[in-house]
Amino acid sequence: MHAKPLILALCSSLLLSTGVSARQPGDQLTVVASPEQQVTYQKWSDRTENRLTSSIRRSAGFFNDRHSVGFARVQFRLDADGRPQAIAVAGPSESRTIDRISVRAVRTMGSLTPLPQGISADSKFEAWIIVADDVWQRDDMMSQLRADQRARTLVQADKEQPVLIAAR
């Protein structure tokens, strides 16, 4: 059986106006966003998850290693176009191939804009990349990652918190 790339995300809901119109009655400027054009954090997370999942699959195929299993934590920031930059493995796996797949997947996933309200492009982003042979192996790794994330969050309570990107 060959390893299947997956990702994990821990997210909360936020809103961002992507399409707005401006009205100017008298001396006042009012900006109005229609609900259909608002991007919720969940929509953004789902879109990002789909892009990253596709990118992981392409990257795994690029390295053509069907025996590597594990996970890596990758951190990055966004450039002016919303594309990942300053990509670094923050939590390496036990496999250099998994680390390479993870970095390449983040680098090639495309733009993450528009971002939800409350998340700026200069935020630190984090993606957990999981490569597993089956659902049980994936679920075991996800449980371990969740426990590790809870512990890290407690330790970093007063530091900058990264925006976590993930999927199930």
DSSP file (Angstrom, degrees, kcal/mol; ACC not computed):
  #  RESIDUE AA STRUCTURE BP1 BP2  ACC     N-H-->O    O-->H-N    N-H-->O    O-->H-N    TCO  KAPPA ALPHA  PHI   PSI    X-CA   Y-CA   Z-CA
    1    1 A M              0   0    0      0, 0.0     2,-0.3     0, 0.0   133,-0.1   0.000 360.0 360.0 360.0 140.3    0.0    0.0    0.0
    2    2 A H        -     0   0    0    131,-0.1    65,-0.1     1,-0.1     2,-0.1  -0.660 360.0 -98.5 -98.3 154.1    1.4    3.4   -0.8
    3    3 A A        -     0   0    0     63,-0.9   130,-0.3    -2,-0.3    65,-0.1  -0.417  31.3-149.0 -71.4 140.5    1.3    6.4    1.5
    4    4 A K  E     -A  132   0A   0    128,-4.9   128,-2.6    -2,-0.1     2,-0.2  -0.951  15.0-128.7-112.8 123.5   -1.4    9.0    1.1
    5    5 A P  E     +A  131   0A   0      0, 0.0     2,-0.3     0, 0.0   126,-0.3  -0.501  35.4 166.0 -73.8 137.2   -0.7   12.6    1.9
    6    6 A L  E     -A  130   0A   0    124,-5.5   124,-4.1    -2,-0.2     2,-0.3  -0.924  20.2-146.0-140.3 163.2   -3.1   14.4    4.3
    7    7 A I  E     -A  129   0A   0     -2,-0.3     2,-0.4   122,-0.3   122,-0.2  -0.916   6.1-141.6-132.1 163.1   -3.1   17.6    6.3
    8    8 A L  E     -A  128   0A   0    120,-1.5   120,-0.8   157,-0.4     2,-0.4  -0.952  15.2-170.1-125.0 142.1   -4.5   18.7    9.6
    9    9 A A        -     0   0    0    157,-0.5     2,-0.5    -2,-0.4   156,-0.1  -0.994  16.1-168.6-137.6 142.0   -6.1   22.1   10.6
   10   10 A L        +     0   0    0     -2,-0.4   154,-0.4     2,-0.0     2,-0.3  -0.973  33.6 155.5-123.3 112.7   -7.2   23.7   13.8
   11   11 A C        -     0   0    0     -2,-0.5     2,-0.3   152,-0.1   154,-0.1  -0.892  30.4-152.3-139.0 161.9   -9.2   26.9   13.0
   12   12 A S        -     0   0    0     -2,-0.3     2,-0.3    29,-0.0    -2,-0.0  -0.885  38.0 -86.3-130.9 167.1  -11.9   29.2   14.3
   13   13 A S        +     0   0    0     -2,-0.3     2,-0.3    28,-0.1    27,-0.0  -0.549  49.3 153.6 -85.8 134.9  -14.4   31.4   12.6
   14   14 A L        -     0   0    0     -2,-0.3    27,-2.6     2,-0.0     2,-0.3  -0.920  29.6-131.4-143.2 165.8  -13.8   34.9   11.3
   15   15 A L  E     -E   40   0B   0     -2,-0.3   102,-0.9    25,-0.2     2,-0.3  -0.918  17.7-178.8-124.0 151.6  -15.3   37.1    8.5
   16   16 A L  E     -E   39   0B   0     23,-1.1    23,-3.3    -2,-0.3     2,-0.5  -0.981  25.8-129.5-146.0 135.4  -13.7   39.1    5.7
   17   17 A S  E     +E   38   0B   0     -2,-0.3    21,-0.2    21,-0.2     3,-0.1  -0.740  28.3 170.5 -82.2 125.3  -15.4   41.2    3.0
   18   18 A T  S    S+     0   0    0     19,-1.2     2,-0.5    -2,-0.5    -1,-0.2   0.739  70.3  37.6-104.4 -32.7  -14.1   40.3   -0.4
   19   19 A G  S    S+     0   0    0     18,-0.5    15,-0.6    15,-0.2     2,-0.3  -0.981  73.7 167.8-121.4 125.7  -16.5   42.3   -2.6
   20   20 A V  E     -F   33   0C   0     -2,-0.5     2,-0.4    13,-0.2    13,-0.2  -0.921  22.0-152.0-133.2 158.0  -17.7   45.6   -1.4
   21   21 A S  E     -F   32   0C   0     11,-2.6    11,-3.0    -2,-0.3     2,-0.4  -0.957  14.7-140.4-125.8 151.3  -19.5   48.6   -2.8
   22   22 A A  E     -F   31   0C   0     -2,-0.4     2,-0.4     9,-0.2     9,-0.2  -0.926  13.5-171.0-114.9 135.4  -19.2   52.2   -1.7
   23   23 A R  E     -F   30   0C   0      7,-2.8     7,-3.1    -2,-0.4    -2,-0.0  -0.957   5.6-163.5-120.9 143.3  -22.0   54.7   -1.4
   24   24 A Q        +     0   0    0     -2,-0.4     2,-0.7     5,-0.2     5,-0.2  -0.684   9.1 178.7-130.5  80.2  -21.5   58.3   -0.8
   25   25 A P    >   -     0   0    0      0, 0.0     3,-1.8     0, 0.0     2,-0.3  -0.728  68.4 -44.6 -82.4 117.0  -24.7   60.1    0.4
   26   26 A G  T 3  S-     0   0    0     -2,-0.7     0, 0.0     1,-0.3     0, 0.0  -0.470 124.4 -18.8  66.2-125.8  -23.7   63.7    1.0
   27   27 A D  T 3  S+     0   0    0     -2,-0.3     2,-0.4     2,-0.0    -1,-0.3   0.365 116.5  96.2 -94.0   3.2  -20.4   64.0    2.9
   28   28 A Q    <   -     0   0    0     -3,-1.8     2,-0.5     2,-0.0     0, 0.0  -0.777  57.8-153.7-106.2 139.0  -20.4   60.5    4.2
   29   29 A L        -     0   0    0     -2,-0.4     2,-0.4    -5,-0.2    -5,-0.2  -0.944  14.9-174.4-108.6 124.5  -18.7   57.4    2.7
   30   30 A T  E     -F   23   0C   0     -7,-3.1    -7,-2.8    -2,-0.5     2,-0.5  -0.974  11.2-155.3-120.5 130.5  -20.3   54.1    3.5
   31   31 A V  E     -F   22   0C   0     -2,-0.4     2,-0.4    -9,-0.2    -9,-0.2  -0.917  14.0-170.2-106.5 128.2  -18.8   50.7    2.5
   32   32 A V  E     -F   21   0C   0    -11,-3.0   -11,-2.6    -2,-0.5     2,-0.5  -0.965   8.2-165.0-123.2 130.9  -21.3   47.8    2.2
   33   33 A A  E     -F   20   0C   0     -2,-0.4   -13,-0.2   -13,-0.2     5,-0.1  -0.959  19.9-132.6-113.6 130.0  -20.4   44.2    1.7
   34   34 A S    >   -     0   0    0    -15,-0.6     3,-1.5    -2,-0.5     4,-0.5  -0.555  18.9-122.9 -78.7 146.6  -23.1   41.8    0.6
   35   35 A P  G >  S+     0   0    0      0, 0.0     3,-0.9     0, 0.0    -1,-0.1   0.820 110.9  60.7 -58.2 -31.3  -23.3   38.5    2.6
   36   36 A E  G 3  S+     0   0    0      1,-0.2    -2,-0.0     3,-0.0    -3,-0.0   0.770 106.2  47.5 -67.2 -23.4  -22.8   36.5   -0.6
   37   37 A Q  G <  S+     0   0    0     -3,-1.5   -19,-1.2   -18,-0.2   -18,-0.5   0.447  86.9 107.3 -99.1  -0.5  -19.4   38.1   -1.0
   38   38 A Q  E <   -E   17   0B   0     -3,-0.9     2,-0.7    -4,-0.5   -21,-0.2  -0.570  61.2-143.6 -79.1 140.9  -18.1   37.6    2.5
   39   39 A V  E     -E   16   0B   0    -23,-3.3   -23,-1.1    -2,-0.2    78,-0.4  -0.915  14.5-153.8-105.4 115.2  -15.5   35.0    3.0
   40   40 A T  E  >  -E   15   0B   0     -2,-0.7     4,-2.5   -25,-0.2   -25,-0.2  -0.440  28.4-112.3 -80.9 162.2  -15.8   33.2    6.3
   41   41 A Y  H  > S+     0   0    0    -27,-2.6     4,-3.1     1,-0.2     5,-0.2   0.887 119.6  55.2 -59.3 -38.1  -12.8   31.6    8.0
   42   42 A Q  H  > S+     0   0    0    -28,-0.3     4,-2.8     2,-0.2    -1,-0.2   0.917 107.9  47.4 -63.6 -43.3  -14.4   28.2    7.3
   43   43 A K  H  > S+     0   0    0      2,-0.2     4,-2.6     1,-0.2    -1,-0.2   0.928 114.6  47.0 -62.1 -44.3  -14.6   29.0    3.5
   44   44 A W  H  X S+     0   0    0     -4,-2.5     4,-2.8     2,-0.2     5,-0.2   0.930 113.1  48.8 -61.6 -45.6  -11.0   30.2    3.5
   45   45 A S  H  X S+     0   0    0     -4,-3.1     4,-2.9     2,-0.2    -2,-0.2   0.913 112.2  48.4 -62.1 -43.9   -9.8   27.2    5.5
   46   46 A D  H  X S+     0   0    0     -4,-2.8     4,-2.5     2,-0.2    -1,-0.2   0.924 113.3  47.2 -62.4 -44.7  -11.7   24.8    3.1
   47   47 A R  H  X S+     0   0    0     -4,-2.6     4,-2.2     2,-0.2    -2,-0.2   0.926 114.9  46.1 -62.8 -44.4  -10.2   26.5    0.1
   48   48 A T  H  X S+     0   0    0     -4,-2.8     4,-2.9     1,-0.2     5,-0.2   0.909 111.2  53.0 -64.7 -42.1   -6.7   26.5    1.6
   49   49 A E  H  X S+     0   0    0     -4,-2.9     4,-2.9    -5,-0.2    -2,-0.2   0.921 109.4  48.6 -58.3 -45.8   -7.1   22.9    2.6
   50   50 A N  H  X S+     0   0    0     -4,-2.5     4,-2.2     2,-0.2    -1,-0.2   0.912 113.1  47.3 -63.0 -42.9   -8.1   21.8   -0.9
   51   51 A R  H  X S+     0   0    0     -4,-2.2     4,-2.2     1,-0.2    -2,-0.2   0.925 115.2  45.3 -63.7 -44.3   -5.1   23.7   -2.5
   52   52 A L  H  X S+     0   0    0     -4,-2.9     4,-2.6     2,-0.2    -2,-0.2   0.898 110.9  52.9 -69.0 -39.4   -2.7   22.3    0.0
   53   53 A T  H  X S+     0   0    0     -4,-2.9     4,-2.2    -5,-0.2    -1,-0.2   0.928 112.1  45.8 -60.7 -45.3   -4.1   18.7   -0.3
   54   54 A S  H  X S+     0   0    0     -4,-2.2     4,-2.3     1,-0.2    -1,-0.2   0.908 113.1  50.4 -62.9 -41.4   -3.7   18.9   -4.1
   55   55 A S  H  X S+     0   0    0     -4,-2.2     4,-2.5     1,-0.2    -2,-0.2   0.872 108.6  51.9 -65.9 -37.4   -0.2   20.4   -3.7
   56   56 A I  H  X S+     0   0    0     -4,-2.6     4,-3.0     2,-0.2     5,-0.2   0.924 109.5  49.9 -64.6 -43.9    0.8   17.6   -1.3
   57   57 A R  H  X S+     0   0    0     -4,-2.2     4,-2.1     2,-0.2    -2,-0.2   0.924 112.7  46.3 -61.3 -44.2   -0.4   14.9   -3.7
   58   58 A R  H  X S+     0   0    0     -4,-2.3     4,-2.0     2,-0.2    -1,-0.2   0.919 114.5  48.1 -63.5 -42.2    1.6   16.5   -6.6
   59   59 A S  H  X S+     0   0    0     -4,-2.5     4,-2.0     2,-0.2    -2,-0.2   0.896 109.8  51.5 -67.0 -40.4    4.7   16.9   -4.3
   60   60 A A  H  X>S+     0   0    0     -4,-3.0     4,-1.2     1,-0.2     5,-0.8   0.899 111.6  48.4 -62.8 -39.4    4.5   13.3   -3.1
   61   61 A G  H  <5S+     0   0    0     -4,-2.1    -2,-0.2    -5,-0.2    -1,-0.2   0.860 106.9  57.2 -66.8 -35.2    4.3   12.2   -6.8
   62   62 A F  H  <5S+     0   0    0     -4,-2.0    -2,-0.2     1,-0.2    -1,-0.2   0.904 112.9  38.9 -61.6 -43.0    7.3   14.4   -7.6
   63   63 A F  H  <5S-     0   0    0     -4,-2.0    -1,-0.2    -5,-0.1    -2,-0.2   0.644  94.5-152.4 -84.4 -14.6    9.4   12.6   -5.0
   64   64 A N  T  <5 +     0   0    0     -4,-1.2     2,-0.6    -5,-0.2    -3,-0.2   0.840  40.9 144.6  48.1  46.0    7.9    9.2   -5.9
   65   65 A D      < +     0   0    0     -5,-0.8     3,-0.3     1,-0.1    -1,-0.2  -0.921  20.6 173.6-115.6 104.3    8.5    7.7   -2.4
   66   66 A R  S    S+     0   0    0     -2,-0.6   -63,-0.9     1,-0.2    -1,-0.1   0.379  72.7  58.8 -91.5   3.4    5.6    5.4   -1.6
   67   67 A H  S    S+     0   0    0    -65,-0.1     2,-0.3   -64,-0.0    -1,-0.2   0.592  75.7 102.9-110.2 -12.9    7.2    4.1    1.7
   68   68 A S        +     0   0    0     -3,-0.3     2,-0.4   -65,-0.1   -65,-0.1  -0.550  44.6 176.6 -75.7 133.8    7.6    7.2    3.7
   69   69 A V        +     0   0    0     -2,-0.3     2,-0.3   -66,-0.1    63,-0.2  -0.998  29.0  74.2-136.5 137.6    5.1    7.8    6.5
   70   70 A G  E     -B  131   0A   0     61,-2.4    61,-3.4    -2,-0.4     2,-0.3  -0.974  61.5 -92.2 155.9-165.7    5.0   10.5    9.0
   71   71 A F  E     -B  130   0A   0     -2,-0.3     2,-0.3    59,-0.2    59,-0.2  -0.983  21.1-165.1-145.5 155.6    4.2   14.2    9.5
   72   72 A A  E     -B  129   0A   0     57,-2.0    57,-2.9    -2,-0.3     2,-0.5  -0.978  17.7-134.2-139.1 151.2    6.0   17.5    9.5
   73   73 A R  E     -BC 128  91A   0     18,-2.1    17,-2.5    -2,-0.3    18,-2.1  -0.939  24.1-169.2-108.9 123.7    5.1   21.0   10.7
   74   74 A V  E     -BC 127  89A   0     53,-3.0    53,-2.9    -2,-0.5     2,-0.3  -0.943   2.9-164.8-118.1 131.6    5.9   23.8    8.3
   75   75 A Q  E     +BC 126  88A   0     13,-2.8    13,-2.5    -2,-0.4     2,-0.3  -0.865  19.0 150.6-113.8 150.6    5.8   27.5    9.1
   76   76 A F  E     -B  125   0A   0     49,-2.1    49,-3.3    -2,-0.3     2,-0.2  -0.975  31.8-134.1-163.3 169.8    5.7   30.4    6.6
   77   77 A R  E     - C   0  85A   0      8,-2.4     8,-3.1    -2,-0.3     2,-0.3  -0.737  31.4-108.5-121.8 174.9    4.6   34.0    6.0
   78   78 A L  E     - C   0  84A   0     43,-1.5     2,-0.1    45,-0.3    33,-0.0  -0.842  20.1-137.6-110.4 146.8    2.9   35.4    2.9
   79   79 A D    >   -     0   0    0      4,-2.6     3,-2.0    -2,-0.3     6,-0.1  -0.230  47.2 -80.8 -85.3-174.5    4.3   37.8    0.3
   80   80 A A  T 3  S+     0   0    0      1,-0.3    -1,-0.1     2,-0.1    41,-0.1   0.752 132.4  51.9 -62.0 -25.1    2.4   40.7   -1.2
   81   81 A D  T 3  S-     0   0    0      2,-0.1    32,-0.3     3,-0.0    -1,-0.3   0.395 120.7-106.1 -91.6   2.2    0.5   38.4   -3.5
   82   82 A G  S <  S+     0   0    0     -3,-2.0    30,-2.7     1,-0.3    -2,-0.1   0.617  75.9 136.2  84.5  12.9   -0.6   36.0   -0.7
   83   83 A R        -     0   0    0     28,-0.2    -4,-2.6    29,-0.1    -1,-0.3  -0.710  63.1 -95.5 -94.2 145.6    1.9   33.3   -1.7
   84   84 A P  E     +C   78   0A   0      0, 0.0     2,-0.3     0, 0.0    -6,-0.2  -0.289  50.2 167.4 -59.9 139.3    3.9   31.4    1.0
   85   85 A Q  E     +C   77   0A   0     -8,-3.1    -8,-2.4     1,-0.1     3,-0.1  -0.901  53.9  37.5-142.4 170.0    7.4   32.8    1.6
   86   86 A A  E    S-     0   0A   0     -2,-0.3     2,-0.3   -10,-0.2    -1,-0.1   0.912  78.6-174.7  49.7  48.1   10.1   32.2    4.3
   87   87 A I  E     +     0   0A   0    -11,-0.1     2,-0.3    -3,-0.1   -11,-0.2  -0.581   8.7 167.0 -79.5 130.6    9.0   28.5    4.4
   88   88 A A  E     -C   75   0A   0    -13,-2.5   -13,-2.8    -2,-0.3     2,-0.8  -1.000  41.9-116.2-146.2 143.7   10.7   26.4    7.0
   89   89 A V  E     +C   74   0A   0     -2,-0.3   -15,-0.3   -15,-0.2    10,-0.0  -0.718  33.7 175.2 -77.6 113.4   10.3   23.0    8.6
   90   90 A A  E    S+     0   0A   0    -17,-2.5   -16,-0.2    -2,-0.8    -1,-0.2   0.709  77.0  27.5 -93.6 -24.5    9.5   23.9   12.2
   91   91 A G  E    S-C   73   0A   0    -18,-2.1   -18,-2.1    -3,-0.1    -1,-0.3  -0.756  86.6-153.1-138.1  88.3    8.8   20.3   13.3
   92   92 A P        -     0   0    0      0, 0.0     4,-0.1     0, 0.0   -20,-0.1  -0.212   7.4-133.3 -66.9 152.6   10.7   17.8   11.2
   93   93 A S        -     0   0    0      2,-0.3   -21,-0.1   -23,-0.1   -23,-0.1  -0.203  31.1-101.6 -85.3-174.5    9.5   14.3   10.6
   94   94 A E  S    S+     0   0    0    -25,-0.2     2,-0.4   -23,-0.1     3,-0.1   0.397 105.8  69.6 -88.8   3.2   11.8   11.3   10.8
   95   95 A S     >  -     0   0    0    -24,-0.1     4,-1.9     1,-0.1    -2,-0.3  -0.981  66.8-153.7-126.8 125.3   12.0   11.2    7.0
   96   96 A R  H  > S+     0   0    0     -2,-0.4     4,-2.5     1,-0.2     5,-0.2   0.835 100.9  58.7 -62.2 -30.9   13.8   13.8    4.9
   97   97 A T  H  > S+     0   0    0      2,-0.2     4,-2.9     1,-0.2    -1,-0.2   0.920 104.1  48.9 -65.5 -43.4   11.4   12.9    2.1
   98   98 A I  H  > S+     0   0    0      1,-0.2     4,-2.5     2,-0.2    -2,-0.2   0.917 112.0  50.2 -61.1 -42.8    8.3   13.9    4.2
   99   99 A D  H  X S+     0   0    0     -4,-1.9     4,-2.4     2,-0.2    -2,-0.2   0.917 112.7  46.2 -61.2 -43.6   10.1   17.1    5.1
  100  100 A R  H  X S+     0   0    0     -4,-2.5     4,-2.6     2,-0.2     5,-0.2   0.914 112.3  50.0 -66.4 -43.3   10.8   17.8    1.4
  101  101 A I  H  X S+     0   0    0     -4,-2.9     4,-2.5     1,-0.2    -2,-0.2   0.924 111.9  50.1 -58.4 -44.5    7.3   16.9    0.3
  102  102 A S  H  X S+     0   0    0     -4,-2.5     4,-2.0    -5,-0.2    -2,-0.2   0.924 112.5  44.0 -63.3 -47.8    5.9   19.3    3.0
  103  103 A V  H  X S+     0   0    0     -4,-2.4     4,-2.5     1,-0.2    -1,-0.2   0.928 115.9  47.7 -64.7 -45.3    8.1   22.3    2.0
  104  104 A R  H  X S+     0   0    0     -4,-2.6     4,-2.0     1,-0.2    -2,-0.2   0.896 109.8  53.7 -64.0 -39.4    7.4   21.8   -1.7
  105  105 A A  H  < S+     0   0    0     -4,-2.5     4,-0.3    -5,-0.2    -1,-0.2   0.918 112.2  43.5 -62.0 -44.4    3.7   21.4   -1.0
  106  106 A V  H >< S+     0   0    0     -4,-2.0     3,-1.1     1,-0.2     4,-0.3   0.923 112.8  52.7 -67.0 -43.4    3.5   24.7    0.9
  107  107 A R  H 3< S+     0   0    0     -4,-2.5     3,-0.4     1,-0.2    -1,-0.2   0.843 116.2  39.1 -60.9 -34.4    5.7   26.5   -1.7
  108  108 A T  T 3< S+     0   0    0     -4,-2.0    -1,-0.2     1,-0.2    -2,-0.2   0.278  85.5  96.2-103.8  11.2    3.5   25.4   -4.6
  109  109 A M  S <  S-     0   0    0     -3,-1.1    -1,-0.2    -4,-0.3    -2,-0.1   0.646  80.6-135.8 -80.0 -11.5    0.0   25.7   -3.2
  110  110 A G        -     0   0    0     -3,-0.4    -1,-0.2    -4,-0.3     2,-0.1  -0.420  45.5 -13.9  93.6-169.4   -0.6   29.2   -4.6
  111  111 A S        -     0   0    0    -28,-0.2   -28,-0.2    -2,-0.1   -29,-0.2  -0.430  40.9-161.1 -76.2 142.2   -2.1   32.3   -3.1
  112  112 A L        +     0   0    0    -30,-2.7   -30,-0.1    -2,-0.1    -1,-0.1   0.330  45.2 151.4-101.5   4.7   -4.1   32.2    0.2
  113  113 A T        +     0   0    0    -32,-0.3     2,-0.1   -31,-0.1    -2,-0.1  -0.580  38.4  54.4 -88.2 152.9   -5.8   35.6   -0.4
  114  114 A P  S    S-     0   0    0      0, 0.0   -96,-0.1     0, 0.0   -98,-0.0   0.475  80.4-158.5 -76.5 146.9   -8.3   36.9    0.3
  115  115 A L        -     0   0    0     -2,-0.1   -76,-0.1     1,-0.1     3,-0.1  -0.619  21.8-101.1 -91.3 151.6   -7.7   36.3    4.0
  116  116 A P    >   -     0   0    0      0, 0.0     3,-1.8     0, 0.0  -100,-0.3  -0.316  51.7 -83.6 -65.6 155.6  -10.4   36.4    6.6
  117  117 A Q  T 3  S+     0   0    0   -102,-0.9  -102,-0.1   -78,-0.4     3,-0.1  -0.326 117.5  32.0 -58.2 139.5  -10.8   39.5    8.8
  118  118 A G  T 3  S+     0   0    0      1,-0.1     2,-0.6    -3,-0.1    -1,-0.2   0.290  99.0  93.6  93.9 -10.4   -8.4   39.4   11.7
  119  119 A I    <   -     0   0    0     -3,-1.8     2,-0.2     4,-0.0    -1,-0.1  -0.963  60.3-161.7-117.7 117.3   -5.7   37.6    9.8
  120  120 A S    >   -     0   0    0     -2,-0.6     3,-2.0     1,-0.1    -3,-0.0  -0.606  30.1-115.1 -97.1 159.1   -3.1   39.7    8.2
  121  121 A A  T 3  S+     0   0    0      1,-0.3   -43,-1.5    -2,-0.2    -1,-0.1   0.755 115.1  59.4 -63.0 -24.5   -0.7   38.7    5.4
  122  122 A D  T 3  S+     0   0    0    -45,-0.1    -1,-0.3     2,-0.1     3,-0.0   0.369  82.1 115.5 -88.4   8.1    2.3   39.2    7.8
  123  123 A S  S <  S-     0   0    0     -3,-2.0     2,-0.5     1,-0.1   -45,-0.3  -0.308  76.4-107.9 -65.6 157.2    0.9   36.6   10.2
  124  124 A K        -     0   0    0     37,-0.3    39,-2.9   -47,-0.1     2,-0.3  -0.802  38.1-160.0 -86.7 128.8    2.9   33.5   10.8
  125  125 A F  E     -dB 163  76A   0    -49,-3.3   -49,-2.1    -2,-0.5     2,-0.4  -0.793   5.7-164.4-108.9 153.4    1.1   30.5    9.2
  126  126 A E  E     -dB 164  75A   0     37,-2.6    39,-2.8    -2,-0.3     2,-0.4  -1.000   4.3-170.8-140.7 135.6    1.6   26.9   10.1
  127  127 A A  E     -dB 165  74A   0    -53,-2.9   -53,-3.0    -2,-0.4     2,-0.6  -0.992  13.0-149.8-128.0 133.8    0.6   23.7    8.2
  128  128 A W  E     -AB   8  73A   0     37,-1.1  -120,-1.5  -120,-0.8     2,-0.6  -0.910  14.9-159.9 -99.4 123.3    0.8   20.1    9.5
  129  129 A I  E     -AB   7  72A   0    -57,-2.9   -57,-2.0    -2,-0.6     2,-0.5  -0.918   7.4-169.8-107.3 122.7    1.5   17.7    6.6
  130  130 A I  E     -AB   6  71A   0   -124,-4.1  -124,-5.5    -2,-0.6     2,-0.5  -0.948   8.6-171.3-115.3 130.4    0.5   14.1    7.3
  131  131 A V  E     +AB   5  70A   0    -61,-3.4   -61,-2.4    -2,-0.5     2,-0.3  -0.981  22.1 164.1-119.7 117.1    1.5   11.2    5.0
  132  132 A A  E     -A    4   0A   0   -128,-2.6  -128,-4.9    -2,-0.5     3,-0.1  -0.909  43.2-138.6-134.6 157.5   -0.2    7.9    6.0
  133  133 A D  S    S-     0   0    0     -2,-0.3     2,-0.3  -130,-0.3  -131,-0.1   0.773  86.0  -0.1 -83.7 -29.4   -0.9    4.5    4.6
  134  134 A D  S  > S-     0   0    0   -130,-0.1     4,-2.2     1,-0.1    -1,-0.1  -0.920  79.1 -91.9-153.5 175.4   -4.4    4.2    5.9
  135  135 A V  H  > S+     0   0    0     -2,-0.3     4,-2.9     1,-0.2     5,-0.2   0.866 119.8  52.5 -63.6 -39.6   -7.2    6.0    7.9
  136  136 A W  H  > S+     0   0    0      2,-0.2     4,-2.3     1,-0.2    -1,-0.2   0.918 110.5  47.0 -65.9 -43.3   -6.2    4.4   11.2
  137  137 A Q  H  > S+     0   0    0      2,-0.2     4,-2.1     1,-0.2    -1,-0.2   0.913 113.6  49.3 -63.7 -42.6   -2.6    5.5   10.9
  138  138 A R  H  X S+     0   0    0     -4,-2.2     4,-2.6     1,-0.2    -2,-0.2   0.932 110.6  49.7 -61.0 -47.2   -3.7    9.0    9.9
  139  139 A D  H  X S+     0   0    0     -4,-2.9     4,-2.3     1,-0.2    -2,-0.2   0.874 109.3  52.0 -62.9 -37.6   -6.1    9.1   12.9
  140  140 A D  H  X S+     0   0    0     -4,-2.3     4,-2.0     2,-0.2    -1,-0.2   0.928 111.9  46.2 -62.6 -45.1   -3.3    8.0   15.3
  141  141 A M  H  X S+     0   0    0     -4,-2.1     4,-2.6     1,-0.2    -2,-0.2   0.890 111.1  52.7 -65.1 -38.9   -1.0   10.7   14.0
  142  142 A M  H  X S+     0   0    0     -4,-2.6     4,-2.6     2,-0.2    -1,-0.2   0.899 107.9  50.8 -64.3 -40.4   -3.8   13.3   14.2
  143  143 A S  H  X S+     0   0    0     -4,-2.3     4,-2.0     2,-0.2    -1,-0.2   0.915 111.7  48.0 -62.3 -42.6   -4.4   12.4   17.8
  144  144 A Q  H  X S+     0   0    0     -4,-2.0     4,-2.4     1,-0.2    -2,-0.2   0.914 111.7  50.1 -63.3 -43.5   -0.7   12.8   18.6
  145  145 A L  H  X S+     0   0    0     -4,-2.6     4,-2.8     1,-0.2    -2,-0.2   0.899 108.6  52.0 -63.7 -41.3   -0.6   16.2   16.8
  146  146 A R  H  X S+     0   0    0     -4,-2.6     4,-2.3     2,-0.2    -1,-0.2   0.919 110.9  47.3 -61.3 -43.5   -3.6   17.5   18.7
  147  147 A A  H  X S+     0   0    0     -4,-2.0     4,-1.9     2,-0.2    -2,-0.2   0.918 113.4  48.2 -64.1 -43.0   -2.0   16.6   22.0
  148  148 A D  H  X S+     0   0    0     -4,-2.4     4,-2.5     1,-0.2    -2,-0.2   0.896 110.8  51.6 -62.6 -40.6    1.3   18.2   20.9
  149  149 A Q  H  X S+     0   0    0     -4,-2.8     4,-2.6     2,-0.2    -2,-0.2   0.904 107.6  51.4 -65.7 -41.5   -0.6   21.3   19.7
  150  150 A R  H  X S+     0   0    0     -4,-2.3     4,-1.8     1,-0.2    -1,-0.2   0.918 112.0  47.5 -60.3 -43.0   -2.4   21.7   23.0
  151  151 A A  H  X S+     0   0    0     -4,-1.9     4,-1.7     1,-0.2    -2,-0.2   0.911 112.8  48.3 -65.5 -42.6    0.9   21.5   24.9
  152  152 A R  H  X S+     0   0    0     -4,-2.5     4,-2.3     1,-0.2    -2,-0.2   0.887 108.3  54.8 -65.0 -38.8    2.6   24.0   22.6
  153  153 A T  H  < S+     0   0    0     -4,-2.6    -1,-0.2     1,-0.2    -2,-0.2   0.897 107.6  49.6 -62.5 -40.9   -0.3   26.4   22.9
  154  154 A L  H >< S+     0   0    0     -4,-1.8     3,-0.9     1,-0.2    -1,-0.2   0.897 112.7  47.1 -64.7 -40.0    0.0   26.4   26.7
  155  155 A V  H 3< S+     0   0    0     -4,-1.7     3,-0.3     1,-0.2    -2,-0.2   0.859 115.5  45.1 -69.1 -35.8    3.8   27.1   26.5
  156  156 A Q  T >< S+     0   0    0     -4,-2.3     3,-1.9     1,-0.2    -1,-0.2   0.065  72.3 130.0 -96.9  24.1    3.4   29.9   24.0
  157  157 A A  T <  S+     0   0    0     -3,-0.9    -1,-0.2     1,-0.3    -2,-0.1   0.813  80.4  34.5 -51.5 -37.7    0.5   31.6   25.7
  158  158 A D  T 3  S+     0   0    0     -3,-0.3    -1,-0.3    -4,-0.1     2,-0.2   0.371 107.3  83.3-101.8   6.3    2.1   35.1   25.6
  159  159 A K  S <  S-     0   0    0     -3,-1.9     2,-0.2     1,-0.1    -3,-0.0  -0.508  96.5 -70.8-101.0 172.0    3.9   34.7   22.2
  160  160 A E        -     0   0    0     -2,-0.2    -1,-0.1     1,-0.1    -2,-0.1  -0.438  49.6-141.7 -61.6 129.2    2.7   35.1   18.7
  161  161 A Q        -     0   0    0     -2,-0.2   -37,-0.3    -4,-0.1     2,-0.1  -0.833  13.9-129.5 -96.6 127.9    0.3   32.3   17.8
  162  162 A P        -     0   0    0      0, 0.0     2,-0.7     0, 0.0   -37,-0.3  -0.384  21.0-111.9 -73.2 154.7    0.5   31.0   14.2
  163  163 A V  E     -d  125   0A   0    -39,-2.9   -37,-2.6    -2,-0.1     2,-0.4  -0.789  37.8-138.8 -82.2 118.1   -2.6   30.6   12.1
  164  164 A L  E     -d  126   0A   0     -2,-0.7     2,-0.5  -154,-0.4   -37,-0.2  -0.649  16.3-164.5 -87.7 135.1   -3.0   26.8   11.7
  165  165 A I  E     +d  127   0A   0    -39,-2.8   -37,-1.1    -2,-0.4  -157,-0.4  -0.961  27.0 134.1-116.6 130.7   -4.0   25.4    8.4
  166  166 A A        -     0   0    0     -2,-0.5  -157,-0.5  -159,-0.2     2,-0.3  -0.988  31.5-155.4-165.5 173.0   -5.2   21.9    8.1
  167  167 A A              0   0    0     -2,-0.3  -158,-0.1   -39,-0.2  -121,-0.0  -0.947 360.0 360.0-149.3 165.8   -7.7   19.5    6.8
  168  168 A R              0   0    0     -2,-0.3  -160,-0.1  -160,-0.2   -26,-0.0   0.370 360.0 360.0-112.4 360.0   -9.1   16.2    7.7
